Amino acid sequence: VTGGWDMRDHDRFLRYRTQFKGQRQVYCEKTAHDLVDHDIASVQGHDRWFDRYQALLQRKREAIRSWRTSRATPGAPSDDAPDSELLDLESEGAGRQRPVSAPLGGRRLQAARG
């Protein structure tokens, strides 16, 4: 997931973000200077997107951990609502939807029927 950016541009952004951790203005300026297709405003916007994406991934991990714990504990309340905000963010800027999986074929379908 690259937030609609080219993989190489996103990788360079991540490299500078890691190298200058905690110095947002420095790594945004460095990235904008090195990437011809992106100005400082574009890099700052990508940085905000990436922060939001990371926060949603953390929420997803916590929800899965909580779900696994609740499955192991009989009678515990469950939250089965999908986090559509993360799915929307993953596809943001991608310009296309993920392909839908093909239905079960031949032998697997017959085996599932019994």
Secondary structure as GFF3:
##gff-version 3
##sequence-region A 1 114
A	DSSP	alpha_helix	7	19	.	.	.	ID=ss1
A	DSSP	alpha_helix	24	34	.	.	.	ID=ss2
A	DSSP	alpha_helix	40	72	.	.	.	ID=ss3
A	DSSP	alpha_helix	84	91	.	.	.	ID=ss4
A	DSSP	alpha_helix	106	113	.	.	.	ID=ss5
###
